[in-house]
Structure formats: C-alpha cells, structure tokens
Amino acid sequence: MFALCVENRDCEDLEKRKIYQFYYLHLPPEAEVALKEIVRSGWEDAIYRWVLKRFMEYGRVVDTFKFFSVNEIARALEDLPLSPYAKEKWHRMIEIYGRSNRR
C-alpha cells in the first residue's frame, strides 16, 4: 500500500507531498494518523476517493473496514471505477456485513 503525505504539521519525519510505501502489518503510526485525517476530509476530496479506491482494489477487507464504513464502501461501488473483481468482492462484503454505521 502507499500513502501520500498531505500535511505534516504534527510529524516532521514525514515530507509533505511524498508518497510512502507501507505494509499491512507494519503501518507506521504517522501513516495511520494521516489516513484517518484523509478519511475525515470526506467524499468531496479527490485524495479521499483516491485512497478509498486503492483500499478497495488492493487492500484487505479488515484494513479497509478499519478506515471506512460499510455505507462509504457501498456508495463508492456506484461512483468509483473499480475492477469487476473488486466490485464483486465488495458487493459480497456488503451483503455479508450489511449497511450500517460501522466504523
């Protein structure tokens, strides 16, 4: 997975506008904070949609649910250009977990 640093006001270790690679089991705390900030920015933000698409295409379900609700994922299925495999996988996850306010 990759993360783009959009703001580094609380972490001088990260360079603004630099892309960082991270691995599922070794997500640095700085990257998790940055991702949560992106998620708070909401659907209207292009970076939010970019991150959500990457999670839905390449991320594990458990990691995606850590940052995005079932409702956000359901909405994205209609609006994001996802691969047929990713669309089918997420339709199945919504069917299993249902639409809720899960976070």
N, C-alpha and C positions, 0 to 999 in steps of 0.2 A: 504494500500500500504506500501511497505517497500523500504528503500533506504540504500545503502551501502556507508559509508564514505570512499572514496579512497584517499582524500587529505584534510588536514585541515590547510593549511598554513595561511589562512586568517580568520580562525574561531577556536579559541582554545576551544570553547564549544563542538565541535564535536570530537569524539575519532576515530582515523584512524582505519579502518577495522572493525568498529562496525556497526551493522545493526540497523537502526532507523525505527520505525513504524510511519506513518503519515496518516492523514485522509484527504479526498478530500477537505474539506472546510477550513482546518487548516494546510495547507502546510507551514512549517516554512521557512522563507527567506533563511536560510542556506541550507536547503534541495533543494530548487528551484535552488539556485546557483550551488550546487553540481550536480543536474540533468542536468542543461544546460552545465556544463563542460563535463559530460559524453557524451552528445549528440554531442558536438563538437569533441570528440575523434574519431567518425566515425565508420563505419561498421566493420572495421578490428579488433576493440577492442571487446573482449569477454564480457566485462561488458556492453558495449553499446547494444549488441544483447540481453543480459540477461534483461536489463531494458526495452528495446523495447518489448520484448516478454511479460513481466509482464504487461505493459501498454495495449498491445493488448488483452491479455487474461482476465485481471481483471479490467482494468481502464475504466473510462467513455470516450466516444468519444471526448468530449470537452477538457478533460485533455490531452488526447493523442495528439490531434492536437496542443495543446499549446507547446509541445516539439518536435514533429516530423511532417515532411511534408507528403503530400499525396503520393509523389513519394517514400519516405522512407518506408512508410507503404506498398505500392504496391510491392516494392522489397522484403520486409520481408515476404509477403504472399507466395512467391516462395521458400524462404530459411529457414524460421523458422518452427519448428514442433509445430503447433498450433492445438487446438481442432477444430473439424468440426464447432461448433457454432461460434468460433472466426473467422475462415476463412470466413464463410458465412456473418457474420456481417461486416467484413472489405471489402469484395468484394462489398457488398451493399453500404458502405460508399464511396468507390472509384467510383462506378457507379453514386452516387448522386453528389459528390463534384468534380469528375473528377481529372485527373492527372494534377497537376500544380506545381508551385514553392512556394506554400503557406507555410508560416511559422508562 
